[in-house]
Amino acid sequence: TMYETLASYTHHIEAVSCDEALVDITEILAETRLTPDEFANAVRMEIKDQTKCAASVGIGSNILLARMATRKAKPDGQYHLKPEDVDDFIRGQLVTNLPGVGRSMESKLTSLGIKTCGDLQYMTMAKLQKEFGPKTGQMLYRFCRGLDDRPVRTEKERKSVSAEINYGIRFTQPKEAEAFLLNLSEEIQRRLEAAGVKGKRLTLKILVRKPGAPVESAKFGGHGICDNFTRTITLDQATDSAKIIGKATLNMFHTMKLNIADMRGVGIHVNQLVPANANPSTCPTRPSLPSGHFPGGSHSVLDLFQVQKAKKPADEEHKEG
């Protein structure tokens, strides 16, 4: 996939969508002494070879400029927006190409006689903040000049791990519910281990048939109309152990004193996550991509260097968003 190809070169990747990513290539250019255009061309060729799909690449000194350059590079090309060309390029861009400018803001800008970034540059910071508020006004002032200090976020912090079943839950005895909770705890352990985290705060969520609701829902096996019951506990220390999670879950379950026959859904949620291993080399600081491309770091860097045969000295450091 596209992400597997990118991860074979660098881990400084921010996922935007299934077919778009932001990549900081500063370090890899310094290591390989490739130019931004040489690197972009090599990546596009490999993505085409691996996926049979065309890839467009935009190169700029920040995220805003890189994404604008990508728009110019489509449908199947690459465009390097160099620092000396930014002023002329940005002035001609429509304000609708700026992040955060939707129909409502576009309408208001049009009423002020503003259609392009060049038009917007005539507005003072104070005027923009008066019209759009302090934060948005500052954003518009900076973006229309090609200024953007947003970093490439290589990972989005995971807030919780959960497992929940709301279909086919029909228990007749307490021991059936207890066995189910223990099995769900084992699934939670697998998911925590897969995510490389442990959790300290546990929440048990139970759906119970609402009094007066049909015993069986219109959808076979569905939970129907239910009340939601929860219990939460904070452990002494973070864990990924099914045994510990299962024991705590059963304790919470027993305090609920529910009618077993009316249970329709069961879920366990784990929050207050911490890395399973505090060693920085194993903490999850890379994008959530297939692990087969991670061991050994960017192992394709030297291969790329050999393929490209790039010997040009790097006069300056480059960044790409």
C-alpha positions in Angstrom: 0.0 0.0 0.0 1.0 3.7 -0.2 1.6 3.7 3.6 3.8 0.7 3.5 5.9 2.2 0.8 6.3 5.5 2.7 7.1 3.7 6.0 9.9 1.8 4.3 11.6 5.2 3.8 10.7 7.2 6.9 8.4 7.1 9.9 7.8 10.8 10.0 4.3 10.3 8.5 1.0 11.8 9.4 -2.0 10.0 8.0 -4.6 12.4 6.4 -6.8 9.8 4.7 -6.6 6.4 3.1 -4.8 7.9 0.1 -3.2 11.0 1.5 -0.3 11.5 3.9 2.0 14.3 5.1 5.7 13.3 5.2 8.6 15.3 6.8 11.6 14.4 4.6 14.2 16.7 6.2 16.2 13.8 7.8 16.1 11.4 4.8 17.3 14.2 2.5 20.2 15.0 4.8 21.1 11.3 5.0 20.8 10.4 1.3 21.8 13.8 -0.1 19.0 13.5 -2.5 17.1 16.5 -3.8 13.4 16.8 -2.8 12.5 16.2 -6.5 14.6 13.1 -6.7 13.1 11.7 -3.6 9.5 12.5 -4.7 10.1 10.8 -8.1 11.5 7.7 -6.5 8.5 7.4 -4.1 6.0 8.0 -6.9 7.6 5.3 -9.0 7.6 2.7 -6.2 4.0 3.4 -5.3 3.1 3.0 -8.9 5.0 -0.2 -9.1 3.6 -1.6 -5.9 0.0 -0.5 -6.1 -0.5 0.1 -9.9 -2.0 3.5 -8.9 -0.7 7.0 -9.8 0.6 9.1 -7.0 0.9 12.9 -6.9 3.4 14.6 -4.7 3.6 18.3 -3.6 6.7 19.6 -1.9 6.8 22.7 0.2 8.5 24.2 3.3 5.4 23.6 5.5 2.1 21.7 5.5 0.1 24.4 3.9 2.4 24.9 1.0 3.0 21.2 0.5 -0.8 20.6 0.2 -1.2 23.4 -2.2 1.6 22.1 -4.3 0.0 18.7 -4.3 -3.2 20.2 -5.7 -1.1 21.6 -8.6 0.7 18.3 -9.1 -2.5 16.3 -9.6 -3.6 14.1 -11.3 -0.3 12.3 -11.8 2.8 14.4 -11.2 4.9 16.3 -8.7 5.4 20.0 -8.0 8.1 21.5 -5.8 7.1 24.9 -4.5 10.4 26.6 -3.8 10.8 29.3 -1.2 11.6 32.0 -3.8 8.4 31.2 -5.7 6.0 31.2 -2.7 5.0 34.9 -2.8 3.9 34.9 -6.4 2.3 31.4 -6.1 0.3 32.2 -3.0 -1.1 35.6 -4.2 -2.9 33.9 -7.0 -4.5 31.2 -4.9 -8.2 31.3 -4.2 -9.1 31.8 -0.5 -11.2 28.7 -0.8 -8.0 26.7 -1.1 -7.0 27.7 2.4 -7.7 25.2 5.2 -10.8 26.2 7.2 -12.4 28.3 4.6 -15.8 26.8 4.0 -18.9 28.2 2.3 -19.9 30.5 5.1 -16.5 32.1 5.4 -16.1 32.3 1.6 -19.4 34.2 1.5 -18.3 36.7 4.1 -14.9 37.1 2.4 -16.6 37.7 -0.9 -18.8 40.4 0.7 -15.5 42.1 1.7 -14.3 41.9 -1.9 -11.8 39.1 -1.2 -11.4 36.2 -3.6 -7.7 35.5 -3.7 -4.9 35.3 -1.1 -3.5 38.4 -2.7 -6.7 40.2 -1.9 -6.6 38.9 1.6 -3.1 40.2 2.1 -4.4 43.7 2.0 -6.4 43.1 5.2 -4.6 43.9 8.4 -4.4 41.4 11.3 -6.6 43.7 13.4 -9.3 43.9 10.7 -9.4 40.1 10.2 -9.6 39.5 13.9 -12.4 42.0 14.2 -14.4 40.2 11.4 -13.6 36.6 12.2 -12.4 36.5 15.7 -8.8 36.4 17.2 -7.9 32.8 16.3 -9.4 32.6 12.8 -8.3 36.1 12.0 -4.7 35.2 12.8 -5.0 32.0 10.8 -6.2 33.8 7.7 -3.5 36.4 8.1 -0.8 33.8 8.2 -2.1 31.3 5.7 -2.7 33.9 2.9 1.1 34.7 3.2 2.1 31.0 3.1 3.0 30.9 6.8 2.2 27.7 8.7 3.9 26.3 11.8 1.8 23.2 12.2 4.1 20.1 12.8 3.8 16.8 11.1 2.1 14.7 13.8 3.6 11.2 13.5 0.9 9.7 15.7 -2.4 10.5 17.3 -2.5 9.5 20.9 -4.9 6.7 21.5 -7.3 7.4 24.3 -8.9 4.0 25.0 -9.1 0.4 24.1 -12.4 -1.4 24.2 -14.4 -4.4 23.3 -18.2 -4.4 23.1 -20.8 -6.9 22.0 -24.4 -5.7 21.6 -25.8 -8.5 19.5 -26.9 -12.0 20.5 -26.6 -11.5 24.2 -29.1 -13.8 25.9 -28.0 -15.2 29.3 -30.1 -17.5 31.5 -27.7 -17.9 34.4 -25.1 -15.7 36.2 -22.3 -18.1 35.4 -22.9 -17.6 31.7 -22.5 -13.8 32.0 -19.4 -14.3 34.2 -17.8 -16.6 31.6 -18.6 -14.1 28.9 -17.0 -11.2 30.8 -13.8 -13.3 31.4 -13.7 -14.1 27.7 -14.1 -10.4 26.8 -11.3 -9.6 29.3 -9.0 -11.9 27.3 -10.0 -10.0 24.1 -9.2 -6.7 25.8 -5.8 -8.1 26.7 -5.1 -9.0 23.1 -6.1 -5.5 21.9 -4.0 -3.8 24.6 -1.0 -5.9 23.6 -1.5 -5.2 19.9 -1.7 -1.5 20.7 1.4 -1.7 22.9 -0.3 -0.1 25.9 -1.6 -0.8 29.4 -4.6 0.9 31.1 -5.4 1.9 34.6 -9.1 2.9 34.4 -11.7 0.2 33.6 -15.3 0.8 32.7 -17.9 -1.9 32.5 -21.0 -1.1 30.3 -24.1 -3.2 30.4 -27.2 -2.8 28.2 -30.3 -4.0 30.0 -33.8 -4.3 28.4 -35.9 -1.3 29.3 -38.9 -2.2 31.5 -41.9 -2.7 29.3 -39.8 -3.2 26.1 -40.4 -6.4 24.1 -38.4 -9.3 25.3 -37.2 -9.9 21.7 -36.3 -6.9 19.5 -37.6 -6.5 15.9 -34.1 -7.4 14.7 -33.3 -11.0 15.6 -30.7 -11.1 18.3 -30.6 -7.3 18.5 -30.4 -5.5 21.8 -33.7 -3.5 21.3 -34.7 -0.7 23.6 -32.3 -0.7 26.6 -31.1 1.2 29.6 -27.4 1.8 29.9 -25.6 0.8 33.2 -22.0 1.5 33.8 -19.4 1.0 36.6 -15.9 2.4 36.6 -12.9 1.5 38.7 -9.3 2.9 38.8 -6.6 0.2 39.4 -3.6 0.8 41.5 -1.4 0.5 38.4 -1.9 0.1 34.7 -2.3 -3.4 33.3 -2.8 -5.4 30.2 -3.5 -8.6 32.1 -6.8 -10.4 31.3 -6.7 -12.0 34.8 -6.6 -8.6 36.6 -9.1 -7.0 34.2 -11.4 -10.0 34.5 -11.3 -10.0 38.3 -12.1 -6.2 38.4 -14.8 -6.5 35.8 -16.5 -9.3 37.7 -16.4 -7.3 40.9 -18.1 -4.4 39.2 -20.6 -6.7 37.6 -21.6 -8.2 40.9 -22.3 -4.8 42.4 -24.8 -4.0 39.7 -27.2 -6.8 40.7 -28.9 -7.0 37.3 -31.5 -9.3 36.0 -29.4 -11.7 34.0 -32.2 -12.5 31.5 -32.6 -8.9 30.6 -28.9 -8.3 29.7 -28.6 -7.3 26.0 -25.1 -5.9 25.6 -21.7 -6.0 27.3 -18.7 -3.8 26.9 -15.3 -3.2 28.6 -13.5 0.0 28.1 -9.9 0.7 29.3 -8.7 4.3 29.6 -5.7 6.2 31.1 -3.4 4.4 28.8 0.4 4.3 29.1 3.0 2.6 26.9 3.4 -1.1 27.8 7.2 -0.6 27.7 8.7 2.6 29.0 11.9 2.1 26.9 11.9 5.0 24.3 13.0 2.7 21.6 9.9 0.6 21.9 7.3 3.2 22.8 4.7 3.7 20.1 6.1 6.8 18.4 5.6 5.8 14.9 2.5 5.7 12.6 0.0 2.9 12.9 1.3 1.1 9.9 2.1 -2.6 9.2 4.9 -3.7 11.6 6.8 -5.6 8.9 8.2 -2.3 7.7 9.5 -1.0 11.1 12.3 -3.2 12.3 15.7 -1.7 11.6 14.3 1.8 10.9 14.2 3.2 7.4 15.9 0.3 5.8 15.2 1.4 2.2 17.2 4.7 2.5 20.4 3.2 1.2 18.5 1.3 -1.5 16.9 4.5 -2.6 20.3 6.2 -2.6 21.7 3.5 -4.8 18.7 3.4 -7.1 18.7 7.2 -7.7 22.5 7.5 -8.0 22.1 11.0 -6.5 25.5 12.6 -5.8 24.5 16.2 -5.8 25.6 18.0 -2.6 22.8 19.2 -0.4 23.2 23.0 -0.1 20.4 23.3 2.4 17.9 21.3 4.5 14.5 20.7 3.1 11.2 19.9 4.6 8.0 18.5 3.1 4.6 18.4 4.7 
